[in-house]
Amino acid sequence: MVHSNLKALLRKDVRKFMHHRSIWVWRFFWFVMTIFWAGMTEASTSSALAKDVTGRWLDDTGAGAVEIAPCGTELCGSIIWLQNPRDEAGRPLTDSLNPDRAKQGREVCGLQVIGALKPGGTEGWADGWVYDPKEGATYNLEISLRTEDRLEILGYLAIKLLSRRLIWSRWSGTERCQS
């Protein structure tokens, strides 16, 4: 009798244990699924944003616009509009500060200023370069879309600690550089 009571008690405890165990298994399963779903949602959102950086962008000063477009598997960008495309003498602005003397006569309007951007990380495009004709300097570049109409530009030399972050706005203007 004692033996059968002990067996019944053990069965009851085992059933109770299995019941609690299954509740925890289900809780763990739903927790993992929630994390997985949230990760997939973020990944799809950020990859959708990464794909949508193409278009025309007004720089942070409002004095120029750059069109970012695919070049093969990478992204490139060229100046398509300048608020003041001519110097004081009425001549088109040239790339006079370029360290390469052979390039100093190039017109700034139409100049490629972004190149070699590849999809990078979860937020956008990386491993590219940006050329600043106002300084005649080239920097490493990462870009990412912050909102539909705001593009974050991160330019840096060697390490990101020495970086400059700018925000460009999507540009709906129709004007273009005139040759």
N, CA, C and O of each residue as an XYZ file, in Angstrom:
716
protein
N       0.813     -1.183      0.000
C       0.000      0.000      0.000
C       0.867      1.262      0.000
O       0.625      2.195     -0.766
N       1.849      1.274      0.843
C       2.747      2.419      0.921
C       3.464      2.591     -0.418
O       3.665      3.697     -0.919
N       3.833      1.449     -0.961
C       4.546      1.467     -2.232
C       3.675      2.062     -3.353
O       4.163      2.854     -4.159
N       2.404      1.688     -3.403
C       1.504      2.202     -4.441
C       1.184      3.689     -4.212
O       1.041      4.446     -5.172
N       1.073      4.105     -2.941
C       0.865      5.522     -2.651
C       2.071      6.362     -3.081
O       1.931      7.467     -3.605
N       3.235      5.809     -2.847
C       4.448      6.495     -3.243
C       4.510      6.624     -4.773
O       4.896      7.667     -5.301
N       4.126      5.556     -5.467
C       4.107      5.577     -6.923
C       3.121      6.636     -7.432
O       3.425      7.390     -8.356
N       1.955      6.676     -6.823
C       0.938      7.649     -7.234
C       1.421      9.069     -6.974
O       1.230      9.956     -7.806
N       2.035      9.279     -5.844
C       2.576     10.588     -5.510
C       3.661     10.994     -6.509
O       3.695     12.132     -6.979
N       4.539     10.053     -6.822
C       5.596     10.330     -7.791
C       5.006     10.657     -9.164
O       5.451     11.587     -9.837
N       3.977      9.864     -9.576
C       3.339     10.138    -10.868
C       2.728     11.540    -10.886
O       2.831     12.266    -11.875
N       2.098     11.897     -9.786
C       1.487     13.219     -9.695
C       2.563     14.304     -9.778
O       2.392     15.298    -10.484
N       3.678     14.111     -9.053
C       4.778     15.075     -9.085
C       5.419     15.142    -10.468
O       5.781     16.218    -10.944
N       5.552     13.992    -11.100
C       6.139     13.977    -12.436
C       5.212     14.700    -13.403
O       5.674     15.500    -14.217
N       3.909     14.431    -13.327
C       2.959     15.121    -14.201
C       3.002     16.628    -13.956
O       2.999     17.426    -14.893
N       3.042     16.999    -12.680
C       3.106     18.412    -12.326
C       4.398     19.022    -12.891
O       4.379     20.112    -13.462
N       5.526     18.301    -12.724
C       6.806     18.755    -13.239
C       6.748     18.891    -14.768
O       7.205     19.894    -15.315
N       6.197     17.904    -15.445
C       6.107     17.926    -16.901
C       5.211     19.079    -17.356
O       5.489     19.737    -18.358
N       4.137     19.311    -16.609
C       3.242     20.407    -16.956
C       3.983     21.744    -16.858
O       3.924     22.563    -17.775
N       4.683     21.955    -15.736
C       5.447     23.189    -15.567
C       6.566     23.295    -16.595
O       6.851     24.375    -17.114
N       7.192     22.166    -16.878
C       8.265     22.154    -17.869
C       7.723     22.552    -19.239
O       8.360     23.329    -19.951
N       6.566     22.036    -19.614
C       6.014     22.360    -20.926
C       5.619     23.836    -21.002
O       5.756     24.465    -22.052
N       5.135     24.378    -19.905
C       4.822     25.809    -19.887
C       6.089     26.608    -20.145
O       6.063     27.551    -20.935
N       7.188     26.261    -19.507
C       8.446     26.977    -19.706
C       9.003     26.765    -21.111
O       9.575     27.683    -21.700
N       8.840     25.580    -21.634
C       9.284     25.326    -23.007
C       8.517     26.220    -23.967
O       9.111     26.831    -24.856
N       7.198     26.303    -23.795
C       6.400     27.168    -24.668
C       6.763     28.637    -24.491
O       6.863     29.378    -25.468
N       6.956     29.050    -23.265
C       7.358     30.439    -23.029
C       8.684     30.746    -23.713
O       8.838     31.787    -24.351
N       9.636     29.834    -23.573
C      10.927     30.010    -24.214
C      10.762     30.048    -25.739
O      11.355     30.895    -26.406
N       9.966     29.142    -26.284
C       9.720     29.101    -27.725
C       9.161     30.435    -28.207
O       9.643     30.972    -29.204
N       8.149     30.987    -27.521
C       7.566     32.260    -27.949
C       8.534     33.427    -27.780
O       8.538     34.364    -28.577
N       9.346     33.359    -26.742
C      10.366     34.381    -26.554
C      11.350     34.376    -27.733
O      11.647     35.434    -28.288
N      11.848     33.220    -28.113
C      12.779     33.100    -29.233
C      12.116     33.559    -30.528
O      12.739     34.259    -31.327
N      10.870     33.176    -30.743
C      10.167     33.571    -31.959
C       9.973     35.090    -32.013
O      10.089     35.694    -33.080
N       9.681     35.697    -30.880
C       9.509     37.152    -30.829
C      10.817     37.857    -31.183
O      10.819     38.806    -31.968
N      11.919     37.400    -30.612
C      13.229     37.980    -30.910
C      13.549     37.783    -32.391
O      14.013     38.714    -33.049
N      13.310     36.593    -32.918
C      13.566     36.299    -34.329
C      12.733     37.213    -35.217
O      13.259     37.778    -36.176
N      11.448     37.371    -34.921
C      10.568     38.218    -35.722
C      11.017     39.674    -35.684
O      11.029     40.360    -36.706
N      11.388     40.137    -34.485
C      11.849     41.523    -34.363
C      13.124     41.726    -35.169
O      13.279     42.757    -35.825
N      14.025     40.777    -35.133
C      15.256     40.870    -35.906
C      14.992     40.871    -37.395
O      15.621     41.625    -38.137
N      14.075     40.041    -37.839
C      13.743     39.979    -39.265
C      13.092     41.281    -39.710
O      13.373     41.772    -40.803
N      12.233     41.838    -38.882
C      11.578     43.094    -39.222
C      12.605     44.200    -39.353
O      12.569     44.975    -40.309
N      13.529     44.282    -38.389
C      14.569     45.303    -38.445
C      15.456     45.105    -39.649
O      15.798     46.072    -40.330
N      15.839     43.860    -39.929
C      16.715     43.591    -41.069
C      16.037     43.962    -42.371
O      16.666     44.548    -43.253
N      14.759     43.628    -42.504
C      14.079     43.956    -43.758
C      13.875     45.461    -43.885
O      13.962     46.005    -44.985
N      13.605     46.138    -42.774
C      13.447     47.585    -42.811
C      14.764     48.257    -43.172
O      14.798     49.132    -44.037
N      15.852     47.852    -42.513
C      17.121     48.504    -42.795
C      17.617     48.168    -44.184
O      18.227     49.019    -44.830
N      17.378     46.951    -44.672
C      17.829     46.651    -46.025
C      16.984     47.400    -47.034
O      17.489     47.795    -48.085
N      15.702     47.606    -46.737
C      14.869     48.404    -47.642
C      15.365     49.835    -47.657
O      15.408     50.467    -48.713
N      15.743     50.357    -46.485
C      16.274     51.710    -46.428
C      17.617     51.794    -47.140
O      17.899     52.777    -47.824
N      18.442     50.768    -46.981
C      19.746     50.773    -47.642
C      19.587     50.829    -49.152
O      20.413     51.434    -49.835
N      18.555     50.217    -49.677
C      18.342     50.200    -51.118
C      17.820     51.536    -51.632
O      17.921     51.816    -52.826
N      17.275     52.349    -50.767
C      16.602     53.559    -51.210
C      17.445     54.822    -51.031
O      16.882     55.912    -50.933
N      18.755     54.711    -50.985
C      19.586     55.908    -50.855
C      19.821     56.561    -52.212
O      20.356     57.668    -52.281
N      19.428     55.890    -53.285
C      19.602     56.491    -54.602
C      18.640     57.657    -54.751
O      17.582     57.698    -54.122
N      19.025     58.593    -55.586
C      18.199     59.758    -55.822
C      19.027     61.022    -55.747
O      20.257     60.984    -55.749
N      18.331     62.142    -55.681
C      18.990     63.452    -55.655
C      18.934     63.996    -54.234
O      17.884     63.992    -53.591
N      20.085     64.466    -53.755
C      20.223     64.919    -52.375
C      20.831     66.310    -52.316
O      21.834     66.588    -52.974
N      20.229     67.171    -51.534
C      20.741     68.509    -51.274
C      21.740     68.408    -50.129
O      21.419     67.844    -49.083
N      22.939     68.943    -50.306
C      23.951     68.830    -49.248
C      23.561     69.638    -48.014
O      22.579     70.381    -48.031
N      24.330     69.488    -46.959
C      24.013     70.125    -45.675
C      24.037     71.641    -45.734
O      23.411     72.292    -44.897
N      24.740     72.225    -46.698
C      24.807     73.690    -46.804
C      23.657     74.243    -47.643
O      23.354     75.433    -47.565
N      23.020     73.400    -48.438
C      21.971     73.851    -49.345
C      22.518     74.463    -50.624
O      21.756     74.975    -51.443
N      23.827     74.413    -50.800
C      24.457     75.055    -51.949
C      24.718     74.118    -53.118
O      25.168     74.561    -54.175
N      24.444     72.836    -52.946
C      24.704     71.891    -54.036
C      23.860     70.648    -53.892
O      23.408     70.308    -52.798
N      23.653     69.970    -55.012
C      22.893     68.717    -55.014
C      23.719     67.638    -55.695
O      24.423     67.891    -56.672
N      23.615     66.427    -55.154
C      24.342     65.265    -55.663
C      23.323     64.198    -56.012
O      22.392     63.942    -55.249
N      23.502     63.579    -57.162
C      22.647     62.449    -57.537
C      23.416     61.167    -57.267
O      24.505     60.954    -57.801
N      22.828     60.307    -56.421
C      23.429     59.015    -56.091
C      22.710     57.955    -56.920
O      21.482     57.866    -56.911
N      23.498     57.155    -57.636
C      22.935     56.146    -58.529
C      23.857     54.923    -58.554
O      25.034     55.017    -58.206
N      23.311     53.779    -58.969
C      24.157     52.584    -59.072
C      25.229     52.731    -60.156
O      24.988     53.307    -61.217
N      26.400     52.204    -59.867
C      27.468     52.038    -60.873
C      27.906     50.586    -60.726
O      28.771     50.276    -59.908
N      27.326     49.721    -61.498
C      27.599     48.296    -61.337
C      26.974     47.809    -60.039
O      25.780     48.001    -59.806
N      27.782     47.181    -59.195
C      27.269     46.679    -57.906
C      27.472     47.685    -56.785
O      27.112     47.418    -55.638
N      28.042     48.831    -57.103
C      28.314     49.861    -56.103
C      27.435     51.079    -56.357
O      26.656     51.108    -57.310
N      27.570     52.086    -55.492
C      26.883     53.360    -55.694
C      27.907     54.458    -55.934
O      29.001     54.447    -55.370
N      27.531     55.401    -56.780
C      28.361     56.570    -57.074
C      27.480     57.807    -56.979
O      26.253     57.706    -56.981
N      28.103     58.958    -56.896
C      27.344     60.196    -56.861
C      28.086     61.315    -57.553
O      29.303     61.445    -57.427
N      27.335     62.126    -58.288
C      27.913     63.266    -59.010
C      27.143     64.534    -58.693
O      25.943     64.491    -58.420
N      27.832     65.653    -58.729
C      27.192     66.957    -58.510
C      26.305     67.245    -59.719
O      26.765     67.221    -60.861
N      25.021     67.520    -59.452
C      24.095     67.808    -60.555
C      23.598     69.249    -60.532
O      23.024     69.725    -61.511
N      23.818     69.946    -59.415
C      23.344     71.327    -59.309
C      24.185     72.063    -58.288
O      24.557     71.512    -57.252
N      24.480     73.323    -58.595
C      25.160     74.222    -57.658
C      24.398     75.537    -57.610
O      23.955     76.045    -58.640
N      24.250     76.077    -56.425
C      23.588     77.367    -56.263
C      24.375     78.459    -56.991
O      23.793     79.332    -57.635
N      25.685     78.399    -56.882
C      26.572     79.358    -57.555
C      27.580     78.569    -58.396
O      28.676     78.272    -57.920
N      27.225     78.227    -59.634
C      28.114     77.384    -60.449
C      29.263     78.134    -61.120
O      30.098     77.521    -61.785
N      29.309     79.455    -60.951
C      30.345     80.252    -61.624
C      31.152     81.054    -60.607
O      30.656     81.418    -59.541
N      32.398     81.316    -60.961
C      33.251     82.143    -60.098
C      32.939     83.622    -60.315
O      32.013     83.949    -61.057
N      33.691     84.516    -59.683
C      33.439     85.962    -59.769
C      33.570     86.492    -61.196
O      32.936     87.484    -61.555
N      34.395     85.828    -62.005
C      34.616     86.270    -63.389
C      33.573     85.696    -64.347
O      33.614     85.969    -65.547
N      32.646     84.907    -63.824
C      31.600     84.329    -64.661
C      31.986     83.016    -65.323
O      31.229     82.489    -66.138
N      33.157     82.480    -64.984
C      33.594     81.196    -65.540
C      33.061     80.054    -64.666
O      32.867     80.235    -63.464
N      32.825     78.877    -65.267
C      32.384     77.734    -64.458
C      33.422     77.399    -63.384
O      34.627     77.464    -63.626
N      32.929     77.039    -62.191
C      33.833     76.626    -61.112
C      34.605     75.396    -61.552
O      34.058     74.489    -62.178
N      35.900     75.384    -61.208
C      36.729     74.225    -61.536
C      37.280     73.599    -60.265
O      37.230     74.186    -59.184
N      37.799     72.407    -60.423
C      38.358     71.633    -59.318
C      39.785     72.101    -59.028
O      40.717     71.297    -59.021
N      39.946     73.389    -58.791
C      41.268     74.013    -58.691
C      42.081     73.568    -57.480
O      43.300     73.738    -57.474
N      41.448     73.007    -56.464
C      42.180     72.584    -55.264
C      42.572     71.107    -55.300
O      43.143     70.597    -54.336
N      42.271     70.420    -56.397
C      42.614     69.001    -56.504
C      44.133     68.841    -56.436
O      44.861     69.555    -57.125
N      44.614     67.911    -55.612
C      46.066     67.714    -55.506
C      46.699     67.202    -56.810
O      47.902     67.354    -57.021
N      45.890     66.601    -57.673
C      46.379     66.131    -58.971
C      46.241     67.279    -59.975
O      45.128     67.619    -60.376
N      47.358     67.873    -60.380
C      47.333     69.042    -61.267
C      46.576     68.772    -62.564
O      45.962     69.682    -63.121
N      46.613     67.556    -63.042
C      45.936     67.215    -64.298
C      44.416     67.323    -64.167
O      43.721     67.456    -65.174
N      43.898     67.269    -62.955
C      42.446     67.319    -62.728
C      41.955     68.706    -62.315
O      40.751     68.896    -62.146
N      42.828     69.653    -62.152
C      42.438     70.962    -61.634
C      41.572     71.780    -62.588
O      40.931     72.738    -62.154
N      41.533     71.440    -63.842
C      40.722     72.173    -64.805
C      39.319     71.608    -64.985
O      38.523     72.163    -65.743
N      39.007     70.518    -64.305
C      37.671     69.907    -64.442
C      36.603     70.812    -63.840
O      36.819     71.447    -62.808
N      35.456     70.861    -64.497
C      34.341     71.628    -63.940
C      33.760     70.886    -62.743
O      33.684     69.657    -62.737
N      33.354     71.647    -61.731
C      32.777     71.049    -60.524
C      31.389     70.486    -60.836
O      31.029     69.418    -60.341
N      30.609     71.198    -61.653
C      29.298     70.675    -62.049
C      29.516     69.424    -62.886
O      30.238     69.446    -63.883
N      28.884     68.335    -62.468
C      29.045     67.062    -63.161
C      30.147     66.194    -62.588
O      30.303     65.045    -63.002
N      30.910     66.715    -61.647
C      32.035     65.996    -61.060
C      31.549     64.839    -60.181
O      30.641     65.007    -59.366
N      32.164     63.665    -60.356
C      31.852     62.543    -59.466
C      32.513     62.818    -58.123
O      33.726     63.012    -58.047
N      31.703     62.833    -57.059
C      32.217     63.131    -55.724
C      32.012     61.988    -54.738
O      32.517     62.038    -53.616
N      31.271     60.950    -55.151
C      31.047     59.770    -54.313
C      31.322     58.547    -55.166
O      30.942     58.495    -56.336
N      31.990     57.556    -54.571
C      32.248     56.341    -55.320
C      32.514     55.142    -54.434
O      32.785     55.274    -53.240
N      32.433     53.970    -55.041
C      32.803     52.683    -54.432
C      31.974     52.289    -53.207
O      32.427     51.467    -52.410
N      30.770     52.852    -53.034
C      29.934     52.471    -51.888
C      29.354     51.085    -52.111
O      28.804     50.781    -53.170
N      29.491     50.252    -51.087
C      28.972     48.883    -51.129
C      28.002     48.699    -49.962
O      28.137     49.367    -48.937
N      27.024     47.795    -50.108
C      26.152     47.536    -48.955
C      27.013     47.128    -47.764
O      27.884     46.266    -47.877
N      26.755     47.763    -46.623
C      27.584     47.468    -45.459
C      26.802     47.540    -44.173
O      25.970     48.428    -43.990
N      27.070     46.601    -43.276
C      26.407     46.591    -41.980
C      24.914     46.404    -42.130
O      24.443     45.855    -43.126
N      24.180     46.857    -41.152
C      22.724     46.723    -41.210
C      22.047     48.030    -41.543
O      20.827     48.073    -41.703
N      22.814     49.093    -41.651
C      22.178     50.393    -41.788
C      22.337     51.074    -43.128
O      21.616     52.035    -43.392
N      23.228     50.639    -43.982
C      23.374     51.379    -45.223
C      24.507     50.912    -46.091
O      24.651     49.721    -46.368
N      25.319     51.870    -46.521
C      26.386     51.652    -47.479
C      27.703     52.105    -46.873
O      27.749     53.102    -46.152
N      28.787     51.367    -47.164
C      30.079     51.661    -46.544
C      31.218     51.408    -47.526
O      31.001     51.046    -48.683
N      32.427     51.607    -47.035
C      33.665     51.342    -47.776
C      33.794     52.184    -49.035
O      34.471     51.784    -49.982
N      33.153     53.348    -49.054
C      33.247     54.215    -50.216
C      34.163     55.394    -49.955
O      34.872     55.448    -48.950
N      34.130     56.329    -50.878
C      34.908     57.555    -50.736
C      34.040     58.740    -51.132
O      33.098     58.611    -51.915
N      34.376     59.893    -50.576
C      33.724     61.147    -50.944
C      34.821     62.175    -51.182
O      35.771     62.274    -50.405
N      34.683     62.932    -52.256
C      35.655     63.975    -52.600
C      35.006     65.327    -52.354
O      33.883     65.570    -52.794
N      35.710     66.203    -51.653
C      35.218     67.545    -51.377
C      35.995     68.537    -52.229
O      37.143     68.844    -51.907
N      35.399     69.058    -53.321
C      36.132     69.984    -54.187
C      36.440     71.328    -53.514
O      37.314     72.061    -53.977
N      35.725     71.660    -52.418
C      36.025     72.918    -51.710
C      37.340     72.820    -50.939
O      37.950     73.835    -50.604
N      37.772     71.582    -50.660
C      39.028     71.363    -49.930
C      40.069     70.625    -50.765
O      41.255     70.631    -50.433
N      39.628     69.990    -51.848
C      40.537     69.166    -52.643
C      40.958     67.920    -51.895
O      42.074     67.432    -52.071
N      40.053     67.391    -51.045
C      40.393     66.254    -50.192
C      39.387     65.112    -50.386
O      38.208     65.337    -50.658
N      39.888     63.893    -50.238
C      39.064     62.692    -50.339
C      39.022     62.022    -48.972
O      40.035     61.921    -48.281
N      37.820     61.562    -48.595
C      37.611     60.932    -47.290
C      36.944     59.570    -47.473
O      36.311     59.313    -48.497
N      37.092     58.703    -46.477
C      36.323     57.459    -46.434
C      34.876     57.838    -46.192
O      34.590     58.883    -45.607
N      33.950     56.979    -46.646
C      32.542     57.353    -46.578
C      31.648     56.185    -46.208
O      31.837     55.060    -46.670
N      30.671     56.479    -45.363
C      29.532     55.601    -45.081
C      28.285     56.459    -45.183
O      28.293     57.620    -44.772
N      27.218     55.903    -45.726
C      25.947     56.632    -45.763
C      24.839     55.715    -45.295
O      24.905     54.498    -45.468
N      23.826     56.308    -44.703
C      22.659     55.536    -44.282
C      21.439     56.445    -44.277
O      21.519     57.638    -43.984
N      20.327     55.846    -44.606
C      19.076     56.574    -44.652
C      18.495     56.640    -43.250
O      18.254     55.604    -42.630
N      18.267     57.845    -42.747
C      17.681     58.022    -41.414
C      16.163     58.062    -41.498
O      15.478     57.469    -40.664
N      15.639     58.749    -42.490
C      14.208     58.743    -42.797
C      14.125     58.732    -44.316
O      15.154     58.746    -44.992
N      12.924     58.708    -44.854
C      12.769     58.722    -46.319
C      13.468     59.911    -46.957
O      13.943     59.822    -48.089
N      13.535     61.037    -46.226
C      14.056     62.267    -46.792
C      15.332     62.779    -46.139
O      15.749     63.906    -46.405
N      15.958     61.974    -45.294
C      17.185     62.394    -44.605
C      18.253     61.316    -44.778
O      18.045     60.150    -44.443
N      19.393     61.736    -45.307
C      20.522     60.838    -45.540
C      21.665     61.265    -44.639
O      22.065     62.429    -44.644
N      22.189     60.330    -43.867
C      23.325     60.628    -42.997
C      24.606     60.280    -43.736
O      24.770     59.172    -44.246
N      25.504     61.245    -43.780
C      26.800     61.107    -44.440
C      27.861     61.078    -43.346
O      27.922     61.984    -42.515
N      28.687     60.052    -43.340
C      29.778     59.967    -42.376
C      31.088     59.924    -43.158
O      31.416     58.922    -43.793
N      31.823     61.020    -43.102
C      33.123     61.093    -43.759
C      34.206     61.041    -42.713
O      34.092     61.675    -41.664
N      35.268     60.285    -42.990
C      36.335     60.157    -41.999
C      37.672     59.841    -42.671
O      37.721     59.335    -43.792
N      38.736     60.151    -41.965
C      40.091     59.815    -42.389
C      40.590     58.676    -41.514
O      40.748     58.840    -40.304
N      40.830     57.556    -42.105
C      41.404     56.380    -41.435
C      40.511     55.776    -40.348
O      40.113     54.617    -40.464
N      40.190     56.527    -39.303
C      39.369     55.972    -38.226
C      38.118     56.831    -38.027
O      38.138     58.045    -38.228
N      37.047     56.178    -37.633
C      35.764     56.877    -37.482
C      35.754     57.842    -36.306
O      34.883     58.706    -36.211
N      36.724     57.692    -35.413
C      36.812     58.605    -34.279
C      37.029     60.036    -34.778
O      36.578     61.001    -34.162
N      37.725     60.145    -35.898
C      37.990     61.461    -36.504
C      37.056     61.634    -37.690
O      37.495     61.694    -38.839
N      35.781     61.714    -37.403
C      34.793     61.754    -38.483
C      33.963     63.026    -38.428
O      33.982     63.776    -37.452
N      33.241     63.235    -39.510
C      32.288     64.341    -39.567
C      30.974     63.780    -40.088
O      30.937     63.133    -41.135
N      29.906     64.029    -39.360
C      28.577     63.533    -39.699
C      27.739     64.687    -40.233
O      27.620     65.730    -39.591
N      27.156     64.489    -41.419
C      26.311     65.503    -42.032
C      24.964     64.888    -42.379
O      24.851     63.675    -42.559
N      23.959     65.724    -42.469
C      22.636     65.264    -42.900
C      22.285     65.969    -44.202
O      22.275     67.198    -44.274
N      21.998     65.177    -45.226
C      21.542     65.699    -46.509
C      20.045     65.472    -46.607
O      19.513     64.536    -46.010
N      19.367     66.325    -47.359
C      17.906     66.231    -47.544
C      17.600     65.806    -48.972
O      18.293     66.185    -49.916
N      16.544     65.007    -49.105
C      16.126     64.607    -50.451
C      15.742     65.872    -51.207
O      15.067     66.747    -50.664
N      16.171     65.965    -52.455
C      15.996     67.173    -53.247
C      15.016     66.914    -54.366
O      15.165     65.956    -55.125
N      14.008     67.773    -54.468
C      12.995     67.608    -55.510
C      13.179     68.608    -56.645
O      12.344     68.690    -57.545
N      14.266     69.366    -56.605
C      14.519     70.354    -57.658
C      14.721     69.697    -59.017
O      15.098     68.529    -59.110
N      14.464     70.464    -60.062
C      14.612     69.925    -61.418
C      15.767     70.576    -62.155
O      16.138     70.117    -63.236
N      16.347     71.638    -61.598
C      17.458     72.296    -62.259
C      18.649     71.344    -62.335
O      18.803     70.453    -61.498
N      19.471     71.542    -63.330
C      20.697     70.745    -63.486
C      21.826     71.672    -63.915
O      21.589     72.776    -64.407
N      23.039     71.213    -63.724
C      24.205     71.972    -64.166
C      24.111     72.224    -65.666
O      23.683     71.362    -66.433
N      24.515     73.409    -66.058
C      24.567     73.774    -67.482
C      26.015     73.821    -67.925
O      26.863     74.396    -67.243
N      26.291     73.226    -69.046
C      27.666     73.239    -69.579
C      27.958     74.536    -70.274
O      29.062     74.729    -70.783
